[in-house]
């Protein structure tokens, strides 16, 4: 089973992810994501939307710090550079979930490009322990 591991960065669980166009499987961008167990829907910044040329298909109702809002929703793929053991040693192999998510956009911030929500985290096992985390899927 693929696994990603990391340490809390300033108290935040940040991890590298691959965000791709659902329509163009070979077109993706490496991004920094915040693991957010309180978020039900994965979100991406508008910069990622523009870079990948994503087109919104609908709107989804989401809770924000200032109340509920309808956000544009985009189909996109989520992947990781997972730790995998081979006979030669440890390597980081790319892994993408086969089915796209229908995530929403959010306003830029300085720390991350992606909010990983429970729509992705629920597909695996997430463990926090002593300032580190491990996500196996």
Buried (B, 14 or more C-beta within 10 A) or exposed (E): EBBBEBEBEEEEBBBBBBBBBBBEEEBBBEBBBBBBEEBBBBBBBBEBBEBBEBEBEEEBEBEEEEEEEEBBBBBBBBBBBBBEEEEEEEEEEEBBBEEBBBBBBBEEEEEBBBBBBBBBBEEBEBEEEEEEBBBBB
